[in-house]
Amino acid sequence: MSTPPPVAARVDLDKNWTVCDNTASSPFYGHCYTELDNFGDGDKELMSTSTDGGATWGTPIETAGHDKGIGGQPLVQPNAR
């Protein structure tokens, strides 16, 4: 008996919030971060980063804690963390 293929998670992206580091002295100046949730997969929170001011974006990835929620808001700290 063979193992069935894994079931793909449903994708229904919602509620993105975006913030950019606009502090010229920051080592991450020009980087932008967006948080979005996948409503179709139990509201998993995903993050994506841009290193060119939002012109292009990386593939969204889950948070380290596999967080779930709706409308999380990223924040750029003054110390670039």
Gaussian input, Z-matrix of N, CA and C with variables (Angstrom, degrees):
# hf/3-21g

backbone

0 1
 N
 C     1     B1
 C     2     B2     1     A1
 N     3     B3     2     A2     1     D1
 C     4     B4     3     A3     2     D2
 C     5     B5     4     A4     3     D3
 N     6     B6     5     A5     4     D4
 C     7     B7     6     A6     5     D5
 C     8     B8     7     A7     6     D6
 N     9     B9     8     A8     7     D7
 C    10    B10     9     A9     8     D8
 C    11    B11    10    A10     9     D9
 N    12    B12    11    A11    10    D10
 C    13    B13    12    A12    11    D11
 C    14    B14    13    A13    12    D12
 N    15    B15    14    A14    13    D13
 C    16    B16    15    A15    14    D14
 C    17    B17    16    A16    15    D15
 N    18    B18    17    A17    16    D16
 C    19    B19    18    A18    17    D17
 C    20    B20    19    A19    18    D18
 N    21    B21    20    A20    19    D19
 C    22    B22    21    A21    20    D20
 C    23    B23    22    A22    21    D21
 N    24    B24    23    A23    22    D22
 C    25    B25    24    A24    23    D23
 C    26    B26    25    A25    24    D24
 N    27    B27    26    A26    25    D25
 C    28    B28    27    A27    26    D26
 C    29    B29    28    A28    27    D27
 N    30    B30    29    A29    28    D28
 C    31    B31    30    A30    29    D29
 C    32    B32    31    A31    30    D30
 N    33    B33    32    A32    31    D31
 C    34    B34    33    A33    32    D32
 C    35    B35    34    A34    33    D33
 N    36    B36    35    A35    34    D34
 C    37    B37    36    A36    35    D35
 C    38    B38    37    A37    36    D36
 N    39    B39    38    A38    37    D37
 C    40    B40    39    A39    38    D38
 C    41    B41    40    A40    39    D39
 N    42    B42    41    A41    40    D40
 C    43    B43    42    A42    41    D41
 C    44    B44    43    A43    42    D42
 N    45    B45    44    A44    43    D43
 C    46    B46    45    A45    44    D44
 C    47    B47    46    A46    45    D45
 N    48    B48    47    A47    46    D46
 C    49    B49    48    A48    47    D47
 C    50    B50    49    A49    48    D48
 N    51    B51    50    A50    49    D49
 C    52    B52    51    A51    50    D50
 C    53    B53    52    A52    51    D51
 N    54    B54    53    A53    52    D52
 C    55    B55    54    A54    53    D53
 C    56    B56    55    A55    54    D54
 N    57    B57    56    A56    55    D55
 C    58    B58    57    A57    56    D56
 C    59    B59    58    A58    57    D57
 N    60    B60    59    A59    58    D58
 C    61    B61    60    A60    59    D59
 C    62    B62    61    A61    60    D60
 N    63    B63    62    A62    61    D61
 C    64    B64    63    A63    62    D62
 C    65    B65    64    A64    63    D63
 N    66    B66    65    A65    64    D64
 C    67    B67    66    A66    65    D65
 C    68    B68    67    A67    66    D66
 N    69    B69    68    A68    67    D67
 C    70    B70    69    A69    68    D68
 C    71    B71    70    A70    69    D69
 N    72    B72    71    A71    70    D70
 C    73    B73    72    A72    71    D71
 C    74    B74    73    A73    72    D72
 N    75    B75    74    A74    73    D73
 C    76    B76    75    A75    74    D74
 C    77    B77    76    A76    75    D75
 N    78    B78    77    A77    76    D76
 C    79    B79    78    A78    77    D77
 C    80    B80    79    A79    78    D78
 N    81    B81    80    A80    79    D79
 C    82    B82    81    A81    80    D80
 C    83    B83    82    A82    81    D81
 N    84    B84    83    A83    82    D82
 C    85    B85    84    A84    83    D83
 C    86    B86    85    A85    84    D84
 N    87    B87    86    A86    85    D85
 C    88    B88    87    A87    86    D86
 C    89    B89    88    A88    87    D87
 N    90    B90    89    A89    88    D88
 C    91    B91    90    A90    89    D89
 C    92    B92    91    A91    90    D90
 N    93    B93    92    A92    91    D91
 C    94    B94    93    A93    92    D92
 C    95    B95    94    A94    93    D93
 N    96    B96    95    A95    94    D94
 C    97    B97    96    A96    95    D95
 C    98    B98    97    A97    96    D96
 N    99    B99    98    A98    97    D97
 C   100   B100    99    A99    98    D98
 C   101   B101   100   A100    99    D99
 N   102   B102   101   A101   100   D100
 C   103   B103   102   A102   101   D101
 C   104   B104   103   A103   102   D102
 N   105   B105   104   A104   103   D103
 C   106   B106   105   A105   104   D104
 C   107   B107   106   A106   105   D105
 N   108   B108   107   A107   106   D106
 C   109   B109   108   A108   107   D107
 C   110   B110   109   A109   108   D108
 N   111   B111   110   A110   109   D109
 C   112   B112   111   A111   110   D110
 C   113   B113   112   A112   111   D111
 N   114   B114   113   A113   112   D112
 C   115   B115   114   A114   113   D113
 C   116   B116   115   A115   114   D114
 N   117   B117   116   A116   115   D115
 C   118   B118   117   A117   116   D116
 C   119   B119   118   A118   117   D117
 N   120   B120   119   A119   118   D118
 C   121   B121   120   A120   119   D119
 C   122   B122   121   A121   120   D120
 N   123   B123   122   A122   121   D121
 C   124   B124   123   A123   122   D122
 C   125   B125   124   A124   123   D123
 N   126   B126   125   A125   124   D124
 C   127   B127   126   A126   125   D125
 C   128   B128   127   A127   126   D126
 N   129   B129   128   A128   127   D127
 C   130   B130   129   A129   128   D128
 C   131   B131   130   A130   129   D129
 N   132   B132   131   A131   130   D130
 C   133   B133   132   A132   131   D131
 C   134   B134   133   A133   132   D132
 N   135   B135   134   A134   133   D133
 C   136   B136   135   A135   134   D134
 C   137   B137   136   A136   135   D135
 N   138   B138   137   A137   136   D136
 C   139   B139   138   A138   137   D137
 C   140   B140   139   A139   138   D138
 N   141   B141   140   A140   139   D139
 C   142   B142   141   A141   140   D140
 C   143   B143   142   A142   141   D141
 N   144   B144   143   A143   142   D142
 C   145   B145   144   A144   143   D143
 C   146   B146   145   A145   144   D144
 N   147   B147   146   A146   145   D145
 C   148   B148   147   A147   146   D146
 C   149   B149   148   A148   147   D147
 N   150   B150   149   A149   148   D148
 C   151   B151   150   A150   149   D149
 C   152   B152   151   A151   150   D150
 N   153   B153   152   A152   151   D151
 C   154   B154   153   A153   152   D152
 C   155   B155   154   A154   153   D153
 N   156   B156   155   A155   154   D154
 C   157   B157   156   A156   155   D155
 C   158   B158   157   A157   156   D156
 N   159   B159   158   A158   157   D157
 C   160   B160   159   A159   158   D158
 C   161   B161   160   A160   159   D159
 N   162   B162   161   A161   160   D160
 C   163   B163   162   A162   161   D161
 C   164   B164   163   A163   162   D162
 N   165   B165   164   A164   163   D163
 C   166   B166   165   A165   164   D164
 C   167   B167   166   A166   165   D165
 N   168   B168   167   A167   166   D166
 C   169   B169   168   A168   167   D167
 C   170   B170   169   A169   168   D168
 N   171   B171   170   A170   169   D169
 C   172   B172   171   A171   170   D170
 C   173   B173   172   A172   171   D171
 N   174   B174   173   A173   172   D172
 C   175   B175   174   A174   173   D173
 C   176   B176   175   A175   174   D174
 N   177   B177   176   A176   175   D175
 C   178   B178   177   A177   176   D176
 C   179   B179   178   A178   177   D177
 N   180   B180   179   A179   178   D178
 C   181   B181   180   A180   179   D179
 C   182   B182   181   A181   180   D180
 N   183   B183   182   A182   181   D181
 C   184   B184   183   A183   182   D182
 C   185   B185   184   A184   183   D183
 N   186   B186   185   A185   184   D184
 C   187   B187   186   A186   185   D185
 C   188   B188   187   A187   186   D186
 N   189   B189   188   A188   187   D187
 C   190   B190   189   A189   188   D188
 C   191   B191   190   A190   189   D189
 N   192   B192   191   A191   190   D190
 C   193   B193   192   A192   191   D191
 C   194   B194   193   A193   192   D192
 N   195   B195   194   A194   193   D193
 C   196   B196   195   A195   194   D194
 C   197   B197   196   A196   195   D195
 N   198   B198   197   A197   196   D196
 C   199   B199   198   A198   197   D197
 C   200   B200   199   A199   198   D198
 N   201   B201   200   A200   199   D199
 C   202   B202   201   A201   200   D200
 C   203   B203   202   A202   201   D201
 N   204   B204   203   A203   202   D202
 C   205   B205   204   A204   203   D203
 C   206   B206   205   A205   204   D204
 N   207   B207   206   A206   205   D205
 C   208   B208   207   A207   206   D206
 C   209   B209   208   A208   207   D207
 N   210   B210   209   A209   208   D208
 C   211   B211   210   A210   209   D209
 C   212   B212   211   A211   210   D210
 N   213   B213   212   A212   211   D211
 C   214   B214   213   A213   212   D212
 C   215   B215   214   A214   213   D213
 N   216   B216   215   A215   214   D214
 C   217   B217   216   A216   215   D215
 C   218   B218   217   A217   216   D216
 N   219   B219   218   A218   217   D217
 C   220   B220   219   A219   218   D218
 C   221   B221   220   A220   219   D219
 N   222   B222   221   A221   220   D220
 C   223   B223   222   A222   221   D221
 C   224   B224   223   A223   222   D222
 N   225   B225   224   A224   223   D223
 C   226   B226   225   A225   224   D224
 C   227   B227   226   A226   225   D225
 N   228   B228   227   A227   226   D226
 C   229   B229   228   A228   227   D227
 C   230   B230   229   A229   228   D228
 N   231   B231   230   A230   229   D229
 C   232   B232   231   A231   230   D230
 C   233   B233   232   A232   231   D231
 N   234   B234   233   A233   232   D232
 C   235   B235   234   A234   233   D233
 C   236   B236   235   A235   234   D234
 N   237   B237   236   A236   235   D235
 C   238   B238   237   A237   236   D236
 C   239   B239   238   A238   237   D237
 N   240   B240   239   A239   238   D238
 C   241   B241   240   A240   239   D239
 C   242   B242   241   A241   240   D240

   B1=1.4468
   B2=1.5265
   B3=1.3023
   B4=1.4637
   B5=1.5273
   B6=1.3279
   B7=1.4551
   B8=1.5199
   B9=1.3374
   B10=1.4656
   B11=1.5202
   B12=1.3149
   B13=1.4655
   B14=1.5214
   B15=1.3401
   B16=1.4694
   B17=1.5239
   B18=1.3139
   B19=1.4572
   B20=1.5284
   B21=1.3039
   B22=1.4633
   B23=1.5262
   B24=1.3139
   B25=1.4536
   B26=1.5228
   B27=1.2933
   B28=1.4574
   B29=1.5271
   B30=1.2957
   B31=1.4601
   B32=1.5214
   B33=1.3304
   B34=1.4592
   B35=1.5297
   B36=1.3385
   B37=1.4564
   B38=1.5220
   B39=1.3386
   B40=1.4511
   B41=1.5241
   B42=1.3000
   B43=1.4587
   B44=1.5220
   B45=1.3060
   B46=1.4635
   B47=1.5282
   B48=1.3369
   B49=1.4557
   B50=1.5135
   B51=1.3183
   B52=1.4585
   B53=1.5237
   B54=1.3294
   B55=1.4569
   B56=1.5264
   B57=1.3274
   B58=1.4721
   B59=1.5223
   B60=1.3159
   B61=1.4592
   B62=1.5243
   B63=1.3271
   B64=1.4630
   B65=1.5310
   B66=1.3361
   B67=1.4658
   B68=1.5246
   B69=1.3155
   B70=1.4722
   B71=1.5292
   B72=1.3271
   B73=1.4659
   B74=1.5311
   B75=1.3096
   B76=1.4617
   B77=1.5244
   B78=1.3449
   B79=1.4704
   B80=1.5320
   B81=1.3360
   B82=1.4673
   B83=1.5315
   B84=1.3287
   B85=1.4611
   B86=1.5316
   B87=1.3258
   B88=1.4610
   B89=1.5177
   B90=1.3413
   B91=1.4594
   B92=1.5313
   B93=1.3114
   B94=1.4626
   B95=1.5199
   B96=1.3257
   B97=1.4637
   B98=1.5195
   B99=1.3119
   B100=1.4568
   B101=1.5180
   B102=1.3126
   B103=1.4632
   B104=1.5087
   B105=1.3065
   B106=1.4557
   B107=1.5136
   B108=1.3149
   B109=1.4594
   B110=1.5238
   B111=1.3248
   B112=1.4613
   B113=1.5229
   B114=1.3222
   B115=1.4598
   B116=1.5218
   B117=1.3205
   B118=1.4603
   B119=1.5195
   B120=1.3244
   B121=1.4653
   B122=1.5286
   B123=1.3234
   B124=1.4530
   B125=1.5201
   B126=1.3278
   B127=1.4627
   B128=1.5253
   B129=1.3360
   B130=1.4663
   B131=1.5135
   B132=1.3355
   B133=1.4547
   B134=1.5226
   B135=1.3188
   B136=1.4582
   B137=1.5183
   B138=1.3290
   B139=1.4597
   B140=1.5204
   B141=1.3277
   B142=1.4534
   B143=1.5234
   B144=1.3342
   B145=1.4624
   B146=1.5248
   B147=1.3236
   B148=1.4576
   B149=1.5236
   B150=1.3108
   B151=1.4658
   B152=1.5285
   B153=1.3344
   B154=1.4682
   B155=1.5298
   B156=1.3286
   B157=1.4602
   B158=1.5134
   B159=1.3159
   B160=1.4600
   B161=1.5174
   B162=1.3327
   B163=1.4695
   B164=1.5266
   B165=1.3294
   B166=1.4667
   B167=1.5278
   B168=1.3232
   B169=1.4670
   B170=1.5178
   B171=1.3356
   B172=1.4559
   B173=1.5220
   B174=1.3150
   B175=1.4604
   B176=1.5238
   B177=1.3383
   B178=1.4626
   B179=1.5316
   B180=1.3453
   B181=1.4659
   B182=1.5226
   B183=1.3320
   B184=1.4609
   B185=1.5170
   B186=1.3182
   B187=1.4537
   B188=1.5243
   B189=1.3145
   B190=1.4647
   B191=1.5289
   B192=1.3256
   B193=1.4616
   B194=1.5169
   B195=1.3431
   B196=1.4741
   B197=1.5391
   B198=1.3290
   B199=1.4557
   B200=1.5215
   B201=1.3317
   B202=1.4601
   B203=1.5139
   B204=1.3271
   B205=1.4511
   B206=1.5121
   B207=1.3081
   B208=1.4572
   B209=1.5251
   B210=1.3184
   B211=1.4502
   B212=1.5197
   B213=1.3323
   B214=1.4604
   B215=1.5144
   B216=1.3257
   B217=1.4553
   B218=1.5286
   B219=1.3426
   B220=1.4668
   B221=1.5354
   B222=1.3209
   B223=1.4534
   B224=1.5192
   B225=1.3198
   B226=1.4654
   B227=1.5277
   B228=1.3284
   B229=1.4626
   B230=1.5415
   B231=1.3295
   B232=1.4608
   B233=1.5270
   B234=1.3257
   B235=1.4690
   B236=1.5239
   B237=1.3251
   B238=1.4703
   B239=1.5188
   B240=1.2875
   B241=1.4780
   B242=1.4912
   A1=108.50
   A2=116.72
   A3=120.79
   A4=110.45
   A5=114.80
   A6=121.50
   A7=109.14
   A8=117.23
   A9=118.95
   A10=110.26
   A11=117.48
   A12=120.20
   A13=110.21
   A14=117.74
   A15=119.20
   A16=110.75
   A17=114.98
   A18=120.42
   A19=108.02
   A20=116.27
   A21=121.12
   A22=109.76
   A23=116.66
   A24=121.14
   A25=109.62
   A26=116.78
   A27=121.79
   A28=108.91
   A29=117.28
   A30=121.24
   A31=109.12
   A32=114.65
   A33=122.37
   A34=105.86
   A35=116.25
   A36=121.72
   A37=110.81
   A38=115.19
   A39=119.91
   A40=110.81
   A41=116.38
   A42=125.18
   A43=115.92
   A44=118.01
   A45=117.50
   A46=110.89
   A47=115.07
   A48=124.00
   A49=106.31
   A50=117.07
   A51=121.19
   A52=110.04
   A53=115.50
   A54=122.13
   A55=107.95
   A56=116.61
   A57=121.00
   A58=109.80
   A59=115.80
   A60=122.38
   A61=107.49
   A62=116.70
   A63=120.40
   A64=112.06
   A65=116.23
   A66=121.26
   A67=108.36
   A68=116.97
   A69=121.68
   A70=113.22
   A71=118.80
   A72=120.92
   A73=113.41
   A74=117.85
   A75=121.82
   A76=111.13
   A77=117.41
   A78=119.13
   A79=112.63
   A80=116.62
   A81=120.86
   A82=111.60
   A83=116.34
   A84=121.34
   A85=110.00
   A86=116.57
   A87=121.34
   A88=114.38
   A89=117.26
   A90=119.71
   A91=108.59
   A92=115.55
   A93=121.56
   A94=108.54
   A95=114.76
   A96=121.15
   A97=107.49
   A98=116.26
   A99=119.12
   A100=109.23
   A101=115.11
   A102=122.77
   A103=106.72
   A104=116.16
   A105=121.12
   A106=107.96
   A107=115.98
   A108=117.77
   A109=109.37
   A110=113.91
   A111=120.80
   A112=107.80
   A113=114.86
   A114=121.80
   A115=111.39
   A116=116.88
   A117=121.72
   A118=114.17
   A119=117.58
   A120=121.76
   A121=109.83
   A122=116.06
   A123=121.08
   A124=114.46
   A125=117.66
   A126=122.93
   A127=113.38
   A128=117.26
   A129=120.06
   A130=108.67
   A131=116.66
   A132=121.11
   A133=109.37
   A134=115.67
   A135=122.91
   A136=108.95
   A137=115.96
   A138=121.83
   A139=109.28
   A140=115.41
   A141=121.56
   A142=107.68
   A143=115.98
   A144=121.43
   A145=110.42
   A146=114.26
   A147=122.09
   A148=107.42
   A149=116.84
   A150=120.24
   A151=111.89
   A152=115.77
   A153=119.33
   A154=111.98
   A155=115.07
   A156=119.54
   A157=115.10
   A158=117.83
   A159=121.71
   A160=114.93
   A161=117.60
   A162=119.90
   A163=111.26
   A164=116.74
   A165=121.95
   A166=108.09
   A167=115.23
   A168=121.34
   A169=110.89
   A170=115.37
   A171=121.20
   A172=110.30
   A173=115.98
   A174=122.08
   A175=109.64
   A176=118.58
   A177=119.72
   A178=110.98
   A179=115.41
   A180=120.67
   A181=109.18
   A182=115.25
   A183=120.92
   A184=110.18
   A185=116.18
   A186=120.62
   A187=109.18
   A188=116.62
   A189=121.42
   A190=111.65
   A191=116.55
   A192=120.25
   A193=113.77
   A194=117.77
   A195=122.94
   A196=110.19
   A197=115.22
   A198=121.15
   A199=112.29
   A200=114.19
   A201=122.14
   A202=107.76
   A203=115.61
   A204=119.79
   A205=110.46
   A206=115.46
   A207=121.34
   A208=108.56
   A209=116.39
   A210=121.63
   A211=115.85
   A212=118.65
   A213=120.71
   A214=110.23
   A215=117.16
   A216=121.08
   A217=110.57
   A218=117.35
   A219=119.87
   A220=109.95
   A221=115.37
   A222=121.03
   A223=109.13
   A224=117.18
   A225=121.68
   A226=106.98
   A227=116.62
   A228=122.28
   A229=109.99
   A230=117.95
   A231=120.60
   A232=113.53
   A233=117.16
   A234=120.87
   A235=112.18
   A236=117.38
   A237=124.04
   A238=112.60
   A239=118.37
   A240=122.07
   A241=110.39
   D1=129.30
   D2=-178.74
   D3=-89.92
   D4=156.54
   D5=178.53
   D6=-81.51
   D7=132.74
   D8=179.35
   D9=-68.23
   D10=153.06
   D11=178.47
   D12=-65.45
   D13=152.95
   D14=178.63
   D15=-65.68
   D16=148.92
   D17=178.53
   D18=-82.77
   D19=126.16
   D20=179.88
   D21=-71.02
   D22=138.86
   D23=176.63
   D24=-67.73
   D25=143.59
   D26=176.70
   D27=-74.46
   D28=137.78
   D29=-178.97
   D30=-109.55
   D31=119.85
   D32=176.67
   D33=-146.41
   D34=82.23
   D35=-173.14
   D36=-75.50
   D37=141.94
   D38=-171.99
   D39=-150.97
   D40=154.92
   D41=168.08
   D42=52.94
   D43=57.56
   D44=177.50
   D45=-80.66
   D46=146.03
   D47=173.96
   D48=-127.22
   D49=136.59
   D50=-174.46
   D51=-128.62
   D52=142.40
   D53=176.71
   D54=-140.46
   D55=145.56
   D56=178.31
   D57=-123.97
   D58=146.98
   D59=176.05
   D60=-83.98
   D61=109.14
   D62=-177.63
   D63=-114.10
   D64=22.04
   D65=176.59
   D66=-89.96
   D67=111.76
   D68=-172.58
   D69=-56.65
   D70=-29.86
   D71=-179.00
   D72=-84.85
   D73=-4.12
   D74=-178.38
   D75=-75.54
   D76=140.68
   D77=175.74
   D78=-66.91
   D79=-13.65
   D80=179.78
   D81=-111.92
   D82=23.11
   D83=177.65
   D84=-53.32
   D85=131.01
   D86=179.73
   D87=89.52
   D88=-8.01
   D89=176.46
   D90=-80.99
   D91=141.44
   D92=177.18
   D93=-124.24
   D94=151.58
   D95=-176.60
   D96=-133.61
   D97=135.18
   D98=176.37
   D99=-129.56
   D100=138.52
   D101=176.57
   D102=-111.40
   D103=138.23
   D104=176.00
   D105=-144.41
   D106=159.88
   D107=177.08
   D108=-118.40
   D109=147.20
   D110=178.08
   D111=-97.95
   D112=92.84
   D113=-179.77
   D114=-57.09
   D115=-33.19
   D116=-178.07
   D117=-76.29
   D118=-6.74
   D119=-179.74
   D120=-130.03
   D121=49.54
   D122=174.15
   D123=70.28
   D124=27.97
   D125=179.30
   D126=61.86
   D127=34.87
   D128=175.01
   D129=-61.09
   D130=132.51
   D131=176.60
   D132=-85.34
   D133=135.63
   D134=-179.24
   D135=-124.71
   D136=151.55
   D137=177.32
   D138=-125.56
   D139=145.29
   D140=174.87
   D141=-136.95
   D142=146.62
   D143=-177.05
   D144=-124.04
   D145=143.47
   D146=172.59
   D147=-119.77
   D148=136.20
   D149=177.76
   D150=-106.76
   D151=6.58
   D152=-178.31
   D153=-128.54
   D154=39.59
   D155=175.80
   D156=71.47
   D157=17.66
   D158=177.37
   D159=98.11
   D160=3.75
   D161=178.72
   D162=-68.36
   D163=-37.72
   D164=176.95
   D165=-136.16
   D166=155.65
   D167=-175.83
   D168=-131.02
   D169=146.22
   D170=174.35
   D171=-77.67
   D172=165.96
   D173=177.07
   D174=-63.17
   D175=131.22
   D176=177.40
   D177=-61.26
   D178=137.69
   D179=178.09
   D180=-127.17
   D181=157.10
   D182=176.98
   D183=-67.80
   D184=154.54
   D185=174.62
   D186=-69.93
   D187=159.58
   D188=-178.43
   D189=-59.02
   D190=-33.35
   D191=-179.49
   D192=-92.21
   D193=9.47
   D194=-177.67
   D195=52.27
   D196=44.97
   D197=-175.60
   D198=-66.84
   D199=153.30
   D200=175.92
   D201=-128.33
   D202=145.03
   D203=178.95
   D204=168.51
   D205=-177.55
   D206=179.66
   D207=-128.40
   D208=126.11
   D209=171.83
   D210=72.76
   D211=36.94
   D212=174.82
   D213=-62.41
   D214=146.48
   D215=-176.86
   D216=-118.50
   D217=113.97
   D218=177.26
   D219=-68.88
   D220=155.81
   D221=-178.50
   D222=-140.30
   D223=129.28
   D224=174.86
   D225=-88.52
   D226=122.52
   D227=-179.09
   D228=-83.19
   D229=152.70
   D230=179.02
   D231=-61.53
   D232=-25.44
   D233=-179.70
   D234=-94.46
   D235=17.10
   D236=177.34
   D237=63.26
   D238=32.16
   D239=177.19
   D240=-121.72

